[in-house]
């Protein structure tokens, strides 16, 4: 289905042509003076030079062609040569009806769907999720949904960190605490227990304890490094422990991601890429991409146009150990082999930007990816507290994700109970739904690359540019529609017709922009554009609502048209928030 703005442009292009000018001047944009017009065309200004004519003369010629237009209700040439446009109500209503009849609300589905892998979440085994993981999860999830809405095949991969020193640290600490466990017996040959020798809360205490010790005690650190090495060599007892750590952790991670309404298609791990390393290293050597530098194996990735120094990508350390880079490159090899993606998008803290520049360049240079495989780094900024410093607990520690979600939900619960529109037994559940919207919208409404301030008071407010405000608007629409049905109205019999007042028209115009907005948000990997859009729609709806007595309207035809418009607005809003990864309750 064509986008509204393209249909408007087609009408303008035809008019330019009929008036004897080149059709390409008939470009249309949303008006930057909404008080004067809805859309505008600046083609006459652009054409003045080519035709050696005053722009206003061209504008007048074009306007003369549009007197009978079925698309525009008003077309004005204004000095020095702008063309101001208003869309015909019937045309707009027809467009919205066509959108409503389309499963994707007028968004054209990709003709050649791409396979897109999104690497997001990035939690580390045995470490609890903290606020630093929030952004990756929220942004990645919405990009995944956005890609799918456009008709692409999108695969979300959590890319679990399970292969580093943290594993050796945990094993070492366990060894100190419980040296008698069978996992540590050299000559043990029996089956290892199926039950893990720790719970998730023990695990979450063990890791920080071990990490702290290793910072003070050199010998302890050596031991942990040795344990990591032994694990990576495949020691049976250590592997069995590692499996326990993994299982206990993943169960807990899944539970937490579920609370965020975030799901992954793949629960791949760094360790899954390890089998690809030996062949990859051999290949890099054989093909001459890698060379030794002070004992380490590196690939040069600097380019002539670089304005800052891009260090070589290190593949193996001088002791032969692999690194974070090695794993990421091997993961690329694995992904190409198993999924052959057209694009891989990494949603990771922007402080890892240089690192990913090295990895991508190395992958390209060494042809680990096809020439036309896109590698994208979407680096996000830091989530700060009100003091402008990275978000912390009141005690100054790293805040666990669970704690943050809990705090927001408590705050929402208080507000919802105050409102008294929800039965108290439902209030808890509603608080979770609205709380999630508060968190996600608060995050996604900012451009991903920028830092932002996580402000609990602002994010949970029912007013302003917030998740709860958007949900409140949807709930308001739902309640009007419910009342309409309660008094015997039939939603299916309602159909949109032309606008009868300015605020209704504004709402219709906003709704008509949906497809263009979605395409743009997808191309720019910019969920914040969806937030900005639904905020505009919500404002337009509330404006209309305050000016119009909808259910009290006597003219049945008008009333039905409004009801249809409301149902449609609800659908547009709910589709958009679903792409953002949250939903609306029935009441709040
Ligand atoms: N686990 C990593 C960290 O905590 C993030 C992983 C990002 N993804 C990747 N392919 N490197 O920093």
Boltz pocket constraint, residues with backbone or C-beta under 6 A from the ligand:
constraints:
  - pocket:
      binder: B
      contacts: [[A, 119], [A, 121], [A, 122], [A, 123], [A, 124], [A, 159], [A, 160], [A, 161], [A, 328], [A, 346], [A, 347], [A, 348]]
      max_distance: 6.0
